[in-house]
Amino acid sequence: MNLPDHEFDPDDNFADGFDPDRATDDDEATTEALVWQLLLLINPGDEETALQQFSAYRDALAEGDADDSEPVWLLKDAIDWVSGFHVDAGDAGSFIDAVAELAARWNLRIDWGVDDAGDDDFLDSTDVPALMANAYDRLREHGYTLWTWNTGGEVHAGWIALQRDDEAMQAVAAALGIELRPGSDAF
């Protein structure tokens, strides 16, 4: 497997001959480079995991119809519960579990504001957008950003990246055609 030759430099904002505005769906090399950059952003300091997920992305791309596959949907399965989450809108418990698993990668624990975040009364009294806003706030305290992308349905999905990479995340997501927001403003 060959990785894209270009690595993202947050200081040059893609000025080194890599223009995300020129990316098209037909430009597989550019799309793969952008996917690689996204994986590096959501796996800070863990290139091995990013490489495994990139391989899974390329396998999914090879198995499917590339013309009908948006990169974010191919990535969804490759990153789920390791670097990303994808949960039903009404499943607050799964959201808590998924984000707790993601935060644990950096030895972080989310304070959900209750002693037992798995308590049925607590889960019945909250929803995923409220939990996402709380997780966003708690992660920002430690230099991370919880992101959510528009699934267009009754599902919430997203990932966590370093706060210092917020601009890079927005640029890469836009170039990949991913409608992305901070977790404080859930879709």
C-alpha positions as CSV (number, residue, x, y, z in Angstrom):
1,M,0.0,0.0,0.0
2,N,1.2,3.5,-0.8
3,L,0.4,6.4,1.4
4,P,-0.2,9.8,0.0
5,D,3.1,11.7,-0.4
6,H,1.8,14.9,1.1
7,E,1.4,15.4,4.8
8,F,-0.7,18.2,6.2
9,D,1.2,21.2,7.6
10,P,-1.2,23.3,9.7
11,D,1.1,26.3,9.3
12,D,0.8,26.5,5.5
13,N,-2.9,25.7,5.3
14,F,-2.4,23.5,2.2
15,A,-0.3,26.2,0.5
16,D,2.3,23.6,-0.5
17,G,0.7,22.8,-3.8
18,F,-2.2,20.9,-2.3
19,D,-5.4,22.9,-3.0
20,P,-8.5,21.4,-1.4
21,D,-10.7,23.7,-3.5
22,R,-9.5,21.9,-6.6
23,A,-10.5,18.5,-5.2
24,T,-13.1,16.7,-7.2
25,D,-14.9,13.4,-6.8
26,D,-13.1,12.0,-9.8
27,D,-9.6,12.8,-8.4
28,E,-9.0,9.5,-6.4
29,A,-5.5,10.5,-5.4
30,T,-6.6,13.8,-3.9
31,T,-9.5,12.1,-2.1
32,E,-7.2,9.5,-0.7
33,A,-4.7,12.2,0.4
34,L,-7.6,14.1,2.2
35,V,-8.8,10.9,3.8
36,W,-5.3,10.2,5.1
37,Q,-5.1,13.7,6.5
38,L,-8.5,13.2,8.2
39,L,-7.3,10.0,9.7
40,L,-4.1,11.6,11.0
41,L,-6.2,14.4,12.6
42,I,-8.6,12.0,14.4
43,N,-5.7,9.7,15.5
44,P,-3.3,12.3,16.9
45,G,0.0,10.7,17.6
46,D,-1.2,7.3,16.5
47,E,-0.1,6.8,12.9
48,E,-0.4,3.0,13.2
49,T,-4.1,3.2,13.9
50,A,-4.5,5.8,11.1
51,L,-2.7,3.4,8.7
52,Q,-5.0,0.5,9.7
53,Q,-8.1,2.6,9.1
54,F,-6.7,3.9,5.8
55,S,-6.2,0.3,4.7
56,A,-9.8,-0.5,5.7
57,Y,-11.0,2.6,3.8
58,R,-9.2,1.5,0.7
59,D,-10.6,-2.1,1.0
60,A,-14.1,-0.7,1.4
61,L,-13.5,1.6,-1.6
62,A,-12.3,-1.4,-3.7
63,E,-15.3,-3.5,-2.7
64,G,-17.9,-0.9,-3.5
65,D,-18.9,1.3,-6.3
66,A,-16.5,4.2,-5.9
67,D,-18.8,6.6,-7.8
68,D,-21.6,6.1,-5.2
69,S,-19.4,6.0,-2.1
70,E,-18.8,9.2,-0.2
71,P,-15.5,9.0,1.8
72,V,-17.2,9.7,5.2
73,W,-19.5,6.7,4.8
74,L,-16.6,4.4,3.9
75,L,-14.7,5.8,6.8
76,K,-17.6,5.3,9.3
77,D,-17.1,1.6,9.7
78,A,-13.3,1.8,9.6
79,I,-13.2,4.2,12.5
80,D,-16.2,3.2,14.6
81,W,-15.5,2.8,18.3
82,V,-11.8,3.4,17.8
83,S,-11.6,6.9,16.4
84,G,-15.3,7.8,15.7
85,F,-18.9,7.2,16.8
86,H,-22.1,6.5,15.0
87,V,-25.2,6.0,17.2
88,D,-28.9,6.2,16.8
89,A,-30.4,9.5,17.8
90,G,-32.4,8.0,20.6
91,D,-29.6,5.9,22.1
92,A,-28.0,8.1,24.7
93,G,-26.4,5.1,26.4
94,S,-24.5,4.0,23.3
95,F,-23.4,7.6,22.8
96,I,-22.0,7.8,26.3
97,D,-20.2,4.4,25.9
98,A,-18.8,5.3,22.5
99,V,-17.4,8.7,23.5
100,A,-16.1,7.3,26.8
101,E,-14.2,4.7,24.7
102,L,-12.8,7.4,22.4
103,A,-11.7,9.7,25.3
104,A,-10.1,6.8,27.1
105,R,-7.5,6.7,24.3
106,W,-6.0,9.8,25.9
107,N,-6.7,8.7,29.5
108,L,-9.6,11.1,29.7
109,R,-12.9,10.6,31.5
110,I,-16.0,12.6,30.6
111,D,-17.9,13.9,33.6
112,W,-21.6,13.5,32.5
113,G,-22.8,15.4,35.6
114,V,-24.2,12.3,37.4
115,D,-22.7,9.5,39.5
116,D,-24.0,6.8,37.2
117,A,-24.2,7.8,33.5
118,G,-25.8,4.4,32.8
119,D,-28.8,5.0,35.1
120,D,-32.1,4.6,33.3
121,D,-33.6,7.7,34.8
122,F,-30.6,9.8,33.7
123,L,-30.7,8.3,30.2
124,D,-34.5,8.9,29.9
125,S,-34.1,12.6,31.0
126,T,-31.4,13.5,28.4
127,D,-30.7,13.2,24.7
128,V,-27.7,12.7,22.5
129,P,-27.3,16.5,21.5
130,A,-27.3,17.5,25.2
131,L,-24.7,14.8,26.0
132,M,-22.7,15.8,22.9
133,A,-22.6,19.4,24.1
134,N,-21.5,18.3,27.5
135,A,-18.8,16.1,26.1
136,Y,-17.6,18.9,23.8
137,D,-17.2,21.2,26.8
138,R,-15.4,18.6,28.9
139,L,-13.0,17.7,26.1
140,R,-12.2,21.3,25.4
141,E,-10.9,21.6,28.9
142,H,-8.2,19.1,27.9
143,G,-7.4,20.5,24.5
144,Y,-9.7,18.3,22.4
145,T,-12.7,19.0,20.1
146,L,-15.6,16.7,19.7
147,W,-16.9,17.0,16.1
148,T,-20.1,15.8,14.6
149,W,-21.0,15.3,10.9
150,N,-24.3,15.5,9.2
151,T,-25.6,12.0,8.5
152,G,-28.8,13.2,7.0
153,G,-30.8,10.9,9.2
154,E,-31.7,9.8,12.7
155,V,-28.1,9.1,13.6
156,H,-25.4,11.1,15.3
157,A,-21.8,10.5,14.1
158,G,-18.5,12.2,14.7
159,W,-15.0,12.0,16.1
160,I,-12.5,13.7,18.4
161,A,-9.4,15.6,17.4
162,L,-6.9,18.0,19.0
163,Q,-8.3,21.5,19.5
164,R,-5.2,23.0,17.9
165,D,-6.2,21.2,14.7
166,D,-9.7,22.8,14.5
167,E,-8.9,24.8,11.3
168,A,-7.2,21.9,9.6
169,M,-10.2,19.7,10.5
170,Q,-12.6,22.2,8.9
171,A,-10.5,22.5,5.8
172,V,-10.1,18.7,5.3
173,A,-13.8,18.0,6.0
174,A,-14.9,20.8,3.6
175,A,-12.6,19.4,0.9
176,L,-14.1,15.9,1.4
177,G,-17.6,17.3,1.2
178,I,-18.3,16.5,4.9
179,E,-20.7,18.9,6.6
180,L,-19.0,19.2,10.0
181,R,-19.8,21.0,13.2
182,P,-18.4,21.2,16.7
183,G,-20.2,18.8,19.1
184,S,-21.6,21.8,20.9
185,D,-23.9,22.4,17.9
186,A,-25.2,18.9,17.0
187,F,-27.1,18.2,13.8
